[in-house]
Amino acid sequence: MTAPAHTCAPALDAYLRRATWGLPEQRRQELWDELEEHVLTRTDHLLLSGLSPQDALTQALRELGPPAA
Protein backbone atom coordinates (compact mmCIF):
# COMPACT_ATOMS: atom_id res chain seq x y z
CA MET A 1 0.00 0.00 0.00
CA THR A 2 1.12 3.50 -0.64
CA ALA A 3 -0.53 4.80 2.51
CA PRO A 4 0.44 2.52 5.40
CA ALA A 5 -0.61 5.11 7.96
CA HIS A 6 -4.24 4.30 7.13
CA THR A 7 -3.92 0.79 8.52
CA CYS A 8 -3.99 2.15 12.06
CA ALA A 9 -6.88 4.56 11.46
CA PRO A 10 -9.46 4.07 14.23
CA ALA A 11 -12.37 4.41 11.80
CA LEU A 12 -11.03 1.62 9.59
CA ASP A 13 -10.34 -0.65 12.55
CA ALA A 14 -13.82 -0.06 13.97
CA TYR A 15 -15.45 -0.71 10.59
CA LEU A 16 -13.54 -3.97 10.12
CA ARG A 17 -14.35 -5.15 13.65
CA ARG A 18 -18.08 -4.52 13.09
CA ALA A 19 -18.06 -6.10 9.62
CA THR A 20 -16.39 -9.30 10.83
CA TRP A 21 -17.98 -9.65 14.27
CA GLY A 22 -19.36 -13.09 15.02
CA LEU A 23 -17.68 -14.89 12.13
CA PRO A 24 -15.53 -18.00 12.64
CA GLU A 25 -11.88 -17.02 13.11
CA GLN A 26 -10.62 -18.16 9.70
CA ARG A 27 -13.49 -16.54 7.80
CA ARG A 28 -13.21 -13.41 9.93
CA GLN A 29 -9.54 -12.98 9.01
CA GLU A 30 -10.20 -13.62 5.31
CA LEU A 31 -13.00 -11.05 5.19
CA TRP A 32 -11.00 -8.57 7.29
CA ASP A 33 -8.06 -8.78 4.87
CA GLU A 34 -10.29 -8.49 1.80
CA LEU A 35 -12.20 -5.49 3.10
CA GLU A 36 -9.06 -3.77 4.33
CA GLU A 37 -7.38 -4.17 0.95
CA HIS A 38 -10.45 -2.81 -0.82
CA VAL A 39 -10.73 0.22 1.47
CA LEU A 40 -7.03 1.06 1.28
CA THR A 41 -6.96 0.71 -2.51
CA ARG A 42 -10.00 2.98 -2.83
CA THR A 43 -8.44 5.41 -0.35
CA ASP A 44 -5.31 5.58 -2.49
CA HIS A 45 -7.39 6.38 -5.57
CA LEU A 46 -9.23 9.11 -3.71
CA LEU A 47 -5.93 10.56 -2.49
CA LEU A 48 -4.79 10.82 -6.09
CA SER A 49 -7.96 12.76 -6.89
CA GLY A 50 -6.97 15.38 -4.33
CA LEU A 51 -8.76 14.41 -1.11
CA SER A 52 -6.96 14.61 2.21
CA PRO A 53 -6.04 11.26 3.81
CA GLN A 54 -8.86 11.51 6.36
CA ASP A 55 -11.44 12.55 3.77
CA ALA A 56 -10.30 9.80 1.40
CA LEU A 57 -10.65 7.13 4.08
CA THR A 58 -14.03 8.47 5.19
CA GLN A 59 -15.28 8.46 1.60
CA ALA A 60 -13.96 4.93 0.94
CA LEU A 61 -15.76 3.62 4.04
CA ARG A 62 -18.94 5.47 3.09
CA GLU A 63 -18.87 3.94 -0.39
CA LEU A 64 -18.47 0.45 1.05
CA GLY A 65 -21.69 0.82 2.97
CA PRO A 66 -22.77 -0.23 6.45
CA PRO A 67 -20.48 -2.82 8.02
CA ALA A 68 -23.36 -5.14 8.91
CA ALA A 69 -24.33 -5.41 5.25
N, C-alpha and C positions, 0 to 999 in steps of 0.2 A: 504494500500500500504506500501511496505517496504521502499519506497524512496519518502517521502512527499515533499522533496525539489524540485522535478521535477515539481510539480503542479504550481509553480510560474515561471517556465522557460519561458523566452520571446518567444523562438522558438515554444514551444508547444502552448502557448496562441495565437500567430499569426496564426499558422496552424489552430487551432480550430475556430478562428474568420473567416478566409477565407472559411473554409469548411462548415460553418453554415450560412454564410451571405445570407440574403434575404429570409430565411425560416420563417414561422409563429413561434411565440414565443415558443409555446409548443413543436413543432417538433424540433426547433432549440436546445432547452435545452436537449431533448431526445438524439438527435444525438451528441451534445457536450459531454454529459456524456458517451455515448457508445464509441465514438472515444477516449476520454481521458482515459477511463479504458483500452482500447485495447493498446494504446501507452504506458501507464505506466506499464502494465503487460509485454509487449514485452521488455521495457527498463529494467525491473527487470531481465528478463531472460538473456539479453545481459550483464548486470552487473555481473551475476554469471559466464558468460563465460570469464570474465576478462577485458571487456572494461571499460573505465573511464565513469563516469556519463554523461558527455557531449557527448562523442562518442556514448554511448549507446542510448541516446535520439535522436541524429542525425540519427543514423542507423534505429531506430524504425520509425521515421518520413519518412525517405527515403523509407523504405519498404512499408509503407502505401500508398505511391504514392501522386500525386498532389492533393491538397485540393479541387480543383474544380471537380475532378472526383468523 
